[in-house]
Amino acid sequence: SSGINAEYGEGYKAFYQSTQPNKSRGTGVAIYVHDSISAVINENCSTVTENLESLFITIFGQAQPVNIGVIYRPPSGDSQMSLNELETLLETLPKFGAHIMGDFNYNLHDESSNKTQA
């Protein structure tokens, strides 16, 4: 499950993803939000598996809510499974106002890789 560390630096909240069972280190995703911004974790899109870690927050106060997400694909995970999990994740996101960033651990300069061709 996801969590909130209420104090991480003056004036900021840290949203973070909890660790995967049997994983000795933390996850690769966190989002820091200024206290003046109203945000909550979007649990439907936040997950940790051995192939993909994601954390999404929804920011309120705009005309439409804005969804911001970070994704990390551990290099040790199965690359095809991570793409399948990412596809499922993308289907759960709102159709508008979603922004995704992260470390996908794919070499996009490798034109011979089927992971870089879409």
ROLUMPA-428332 format. One record per atom (N, C-alpha, C): residue number from 1; residue in three letters; atom name; x negated, y, z. Coordinates in steps of 0.1 Angstrom, whole numbers. Layout:
<pts>
  num  residu  atome     xx     yy     zz
  NUM     Ala     CA      X      Y      Z
...
</pts>
This chain:
<pts>
  num  residu  atome     xx     yy     zz
    1     Ser      N     -8    -12      0
    1     Ser     CA      0      0      0
    1     Ser      C     -9     12      0
    2     Ser      N     -3     23     -4
    2     Ser     CA    -10     36     -5
    2     Ser      C     -9     43      8
    3     Gly      N    -18     53     10
    3     Gly     CA    -18     60     23
    3     Gly      C    -21     75     21
    4     Ile      N    -20     82     31
    4     Ile     CA    -23     96     31
    4     Ile      C    -33     99     43
    5     Asn      N    -44    105     40
    5     Asn     CA    -53    109     51
    5     Asn      C    -50    124     52
    6     Ala      N    -43    128     63
    6     Ala     CA    -38    141     64
    6     Ala      C    -48    152     64
    7     Glu      N    -60    149     68
    7     Glu     CA    -71    159     68
    7     Glu      C    -83    155     62
    8     Tyr      N    -86    160     50
    8     Tyr     CA    -99    158     44
    8     Tyr      C   -104    171     38
    9     Gly      N   -111    178     45
    9     Gly     CA   -115    191     41
    9     Gly      C   -104    201     45
   10     Glu      N   -108    213     48
   10     Glu     CA    -98    223     53
   10     Glu      C    -89    227     41
   11     Gly      N    -76    226     43
   11     Gly     CA    -67    230     33
   11     Gly      C    -63    220     23
   12     Tyr      N    -67    207     25
   12     Tyr     CA    -64    197     15
   12     Tyr      C    -59    184     21
   13     Lys      N    -51    177     14
   13     Lys     CA    -46    164     18
   13     Lys      C    -53    154      8
   14     Ala      N    -57    142     13
   14     Ala     CA    -63    132      5
   14     Ala      C    -53    120      4
   15     Phe      N    -48    118     -9
   15     Phe     CA    -40    106    -12
   15     Phe      C    -50     95    -16
   16     Tyr      N    -49     83    -11
   16     Tyr     CA    -58     73    -15
   16     Tyr      C    -51     59    -16
   17     Gln      N    -57     50    -22
   17     Gln     CA    -52     37    -24
   17     Gln      C    -58     27    -14
   18     Ser      N    -51     19     -7
   18     Ser     CA    -57     10      3
   18     Ser      C    -64     -1     -5
   19     Thr      N    -72     -9      3
   19     Thr     CA    -81    -19     -4
   19     Thr      C    -73    -31     -7
   20     Gln      N    -78    -38    -17
   20     Gln     CA    -72    -51    -21
   20     Gln      C    -77    -62    -11
   21     Pro      N    -68    -71     -7
   21     Pro     CA    -72    -82      2
   21     Pro      C    -85    -88     -2
   22     Asn      N    -93    -92      7
   22     Asn     CA   -106    -98      5
   22     Asn      C   -116    -89     -2
   23     Lys      N   -114    -77     -3
   23     Lys     CA   -123    -67     -9
   23     Lys      C   -130    -60      2
   24     Ser      N   -143    -60      2
   24     Ser     CA   -151    -55     13
   24     Ser      C   -152    -40     12
   25     Arg      N   -151    -34      1
   25     Arg     CA   -153    -19     -1
   25     Arg      C   -139    -13     -4
   26     Gly      N   -139      0     -4
   26     Gly     CA   -126      7     -7
   26     Gly      C   -123      6    -22
   27     Thr      N   -112     13    -26
   27     Thr     CA   -109     13    -40
   27     Thr      C   -115     24    -47
   28     Gly      N   -113     25    -60
   28     Gly     CA   -119     35    -68
   28     Gly      C   -110     47    -70
   29     Val      N    -99     49    -64
   29     Val     CA    -90     59    -67
   29     Val      C    -86     68    -55
   30     Ala      N    -85     81    -57
   30     Ala     CA    -81     90    -47
   30     Ala      C    -77    103    -54
   31     Ile      N    -68    110    -48
   31     Ile     CA    -64    123    -53
   31     Ile      C    -64    133    -41
   32     Tyr      N    -70    145    -43
   32     Tyr     CA    -70    155    -33
   32     Tyr      C    -61    166    -38
   33     Val      N    -52    171    -29
   33     Val     CA    -42    181    -32
   33     Val      C    -43    192    -22
   34     His      N    -42    204    -27
   34     His     CA    -42    216    -18
   34     His      C    -29    216     -9
   35     Asp      N    -30    220      3
   35     Asp     CA    -19    220     12
   35     Asp      C     -7    228      7
   36     Ser      N     -9    238     -2
   36     Ser     CA      1    246     -7
   36     Ser      C     10    239    -17
   37     Ile      N      6    227    -21
   37     Ile     CA     13    220    -32
   37     Ile      C     21    208    -25
   38     Ser      N     33    207    -29
   38     Ser     CA     42    197    -23
   38     Ser      C     41    184    -32
   39     Ala      N     35    174    -26
   39     Ala     CA     33    161    -34
   39     Ala      C     36    149    -26
   40     Val      N     40    138    -32
   40     Val     CA     42    125    -26
   40     Val      C     37    114    -35
   41     Ile      N     33    103    -29
   41     Ile     CA     28     92    -37
   41     Ile      C     40     85    -44
   42     Asn      N     38     82    -57
   42     Asn     CA     48     75    -65
   42     Asn      C     44     60    -63
   43     Glu      N     51     53    -54
   43     Glu     CA     48     39    -51
   43     Glu      C     50     30    -63
   44     Asn      N     60     34    -72
   44     Asn     CA     63     25    -83
   44     Asn      C     51     24    -93
   45     Cys      N     43     34    -93
   45     Cys     CA     32     34   -103
   45     Cys      C     18     32    -96
   46     Ser      N     18     30    -83
   46     Ser     CA      5     29    -76
   46     Ser      C      3     15    -72
   47     Thr      N     -8      9    -76
   47     Thr     CA    -10     -5    -74
   47     Thr      C    -25     -8    -73
   48     Val      N    -28    -20    -67
   48     Val     CA    -42    -24    -67
   48     Val      C    -42    -39    -70
   49     Thr      N    -49    -43    -81
   49     Thr     CA    -51    -57    -84
   49     Thr      C    -66    -59    -87
   50     Glu      N    -70    -71    -89
   50     Glu     CA    -84    -73    -92
   50     Glu      C    -88    -68   -106
   51     Asn      N    -78    -64   -114
   51     Asn     CA    -81    -59   -128
   51     Asn      C    -79    -44   -129
   52     Leu      N    -70    -38   -121
   52     Leu     CA    -67    -24   -123
   52     Leu      C    -62    -18   -110
   53     Glu      N    -67     -6   -107
   53     Glu     CA    -63      2    -96
   53     Glu      C    -57     15   -100
   54     Ser      N    -46     18    -95
   54     Ser     CA    -39     31    -99
   54     Ser      C    -33     38    -87
   55     Leu      N    -33     51    -88
   55     Leu     CA    -26     59    -78
   55     Leu      C    -20     71    -85
   56     Phe      N     -7     72    -83
   56     Phe     CA      1     83    -89
   56     Phe      C      8     91    -78
   57     Ile      N      8    105    -80
   57     Ile     CA     15    113    -71
   57     Ile      C     25    121    -79
   58     Thr      N     36    126    -73
   58     Thr     CA     45    134    -80
   58     Thr      C     45    148    -73
   59     Ile      N     43    158    -81
   59     Ile     CA     42    172    -76
   59     Ile      C     55    179    -78
   60     Phe      N     60    185    -68
   60     Phe     CA     73    192    -69
   60     Phe      C     70    207    -68
   61     Gly      N     81    215    -72
   61     Gly     CA     79    229    -71
   61     Gly      C     79    236    -85
   62     Gln      N     78    227    -95
   62     Gln     CA     79    232   -109
   62     Gln      C     93    230   -114
   63     Ala      N     96    235   -126
   63     Ala     CA    110    232   -131
   63     Ala      C    112    217   -132
   64     Gln      N    102    210   -136
   64     Gln     CA    103    195   -137
   64     Gln      C     92    189   -128
   65     Pro      N     94    178   -121
   65     Pro     CA     83    172   -114
   65     Pro      C     72    168   -123
   66     Val      N     59    169   -118
   66     Val     CA     48    166   -126
   66     Val      C     41    153   -119
   67     Asn      N     38    143   -127
   67     Asn     CA     32    131   -122
   67     Asn      C     18    131   -126
   68     Ile      N      9    129   -117
   68     Ile     CA     -5    128   -119
   68     Ile      C    -11    115   -114
   69     Gly      N    -18    108   -122
   69     Gly     CA    -23     95   -118
   69     Gly      C    -38     94   -121
   70     Val      N    -45     86   -113
   70     Val     CA    -58     82   -116
   70     Val      C    -59     66   -117
   71     Ile      N    -67     62   -126
   71     Ile     CA    -68     47   -128
   71     Ile      C    -83     43   -128
   72     Tyr      N    -85     32   -122
   72     Tyr     CA    -99     26   -122
   72     Tyr      C    -98     12   -126
   73     Arg      N   -106      8   -137
   73     Arg     CA   -107     -6   -140
   73     Arg      C   -120    -12   -136
   74     Pro      N   -120    -20   -125
   74     Pro     CA   -133    -26   -121
   74     Pro      C   -139    -34   -132
   75     Pro      N   -152    -32   -134
   75     Pro     CA   -159    -40   -145
   75     Pro      C   -158    -55   -143
   76     Ser      N   -156    -59   -130
   76     Ser     CA   -156    -73   -127
   76     Ser      C   -142    -79   -131
   77     Gly      N   -132    -71   -133
   77     Gly     CA   -119    -76   -136
   77     Gly      C   -118    -81   -151
   78     Asp      N   -107    -88   -154
   78     Asp     CA   -105    -93   -167
   78     Asp      C   -100    -81   -176
   79     Ser      N   -107    -78   -187
   79     Ser     CA   -104    -66   -195
   79     Ser      C    -90    -68   -202
   80     Gln      N    -87    -80   -207
   80     Gln     CA    -74    -81   -213
   80     Gln      C    -62    -80   -203
   81     Met      N    -64    -86   -192
   81     Met     CA    -54    -85   -181
   81     Met      C    -52    -70   -177
   82     Ser      N    -63    -63   -176
   82     Ser     CA    -62    -49   -172
   82     Ser      C    -54    -41   -183
   83     Leu      N    -56    -44   -195
   83     Leu     CA    -48    -37   -206
   83     Leu      C    -33    -41   -204
   84     Asn      N    -30    -54   -201
   84     Asn     CA    -16    -58   -199
   84     Asn      C    -10    -51   -187
   85     Glu      N    -18    -50   -177
   85     Glu     CA    -13    -43   -165
   85     Glu      C    -11    -28   -167
   86     Leu      N    -20    -22   -175
   86     Leu     CA    -19     -8   -179
   86     Leu      C     -6     -6   -187
   87     Glu      N     -4    -15   -196
   87     Glu     CA      8    -13   -205
   87     Glu      C     21    -14   -196
   88     Thr      N     22    -23   -187
   88     Thr     CA     33    -24   -178
   88     Thr      C     34    -11   -169
   89     Leu      N     23     -6   -164
   89     Leu     CA     23      6   -157
   89     Leu      C     28     18   -165
   90     Leu      N     24     19   -177
   90     Leu     CA     28     30   -186
   90     Leu      C     43     30   -188
   91     Glu      N     49     18   -188
   91     Glu     CA     63     16   -190
   91     Glu      C     71     21   -178
   92     Thr      N     65     22   -167
   92     Thr     CA     72     26   -155
   92     Thr      C     71     41   -153
   93     Leu      N     62     48   -160
   93     Leu     CA     60     62   -158
   93     Leu      C     72     70   -164
   94     Pro      N     75     82   -159
   94     Pro     CA     84     91   -166
   94     Pro      C     79     94   -180
   95     Lys      N     88     96   -189
   95     Lys     CA     85     99   -203
   95     Lys      C     79    112   -205
   96     Phe      N     81    122   -196
   96     Phe     CA     76    135   -197
   96     Phe      C     69    139   -184
   97     Gly      N     59    148   -185
   97     Gly     CA     53    153   -173
   97     Gly      C     43    143   -166
   98     Ala      N     38    134   -173
   98     Ala     CA     28    124   -167
   98     Ala      C     14    127   -173
   99     His      N      5    127   -164
   99     His     CA     -9    130   -168
   99     His      C    -18    119   -161
  100     Ile      N    -26    112   -169
  100     Ile     CA    -34    101   -165
  100     Ile      C    -49    104   -167
  101     Met      N    -57    101   -157
  101     Met     CA    -72    102   -159
  101     Met      C    -78     91   -151
  102     Gly      N    -91     88   -154
  102     Gly     CA    -97     78   -147
  102     Gly      C   -109     72   -154
  103     Asp      N   -114     61   -148
  103     Asp     CA   -125     53   -153
  103     Asp      C   -120     40   -158
  104     Phe      N   -120     38   -171
  104     Phe     CA   -114     26   -177
  104     Phe      C   -125     16   -179
  105     Asn      N   -137     19   -178
  105     Asn     CA   -149     10   -180
  105     Asn      C   -148      3   -194
  106     Tyr      N   -145     10   -204
  106     Tyr     CA   -146      5   -218
  106     Tyr      C   -155     14   -226
  107     Asn      N   -164      8   -234
  107     Asn     CA   -173     16   -242
  107     Asn      C   -165     20   -255
  108     Leu      N   -161     32   -255
  108     Leu     CA   -153     37   -266
  108     Leu      C   -162     40   -279
  109     His      N   -175     39   -277
  109     His     CA   -184     41   -288
  109     His      C   -187     28   -295
  110     Asp      N   -182     17   -290
  110     Asp     CA   -184      4   -296
  110     Asp      C   -173      1   -306
  111     Glu      N   -175      5   -318
  111     Glu     CA   -165      3   -328
  111     Glu      C   -161    -11   -331
  112     Ser      N   -170    -20   -328
  112     Ser     CA   -167    -35   -331
  112     Ser      C   -158    -41   -320
  113     Ser      N   -157    -34   -309
  113     Ser     CA   -149    -40   -298
  113     Ser      C   -134    -38   -301
  114     Asn      N   -126    -49   -299
  114     Asn     CA   -112    -48   -301
  114     Asn      C   -105    -39   -290
  115     Lys      N   -112    -36   -279
  115     Lys     CA   -107    -28   -269
  115     Lys      C   -106    -13   -273
  116     Thr      N   -114     -9   -283
  116     Thr     CA   -115      5   -287
  116     Thr      C   -106      8   -299
  117     Gln      N   -100     -3   -305
  117     Gln     CA    -92     -1   -317
  117     Gln      C    -77     -2   -313
  118     Ala      N    -69      8   -316
  118     Ala     CA    -55      7   -313
  118     Ala      C    -47     12   -324
</pts>
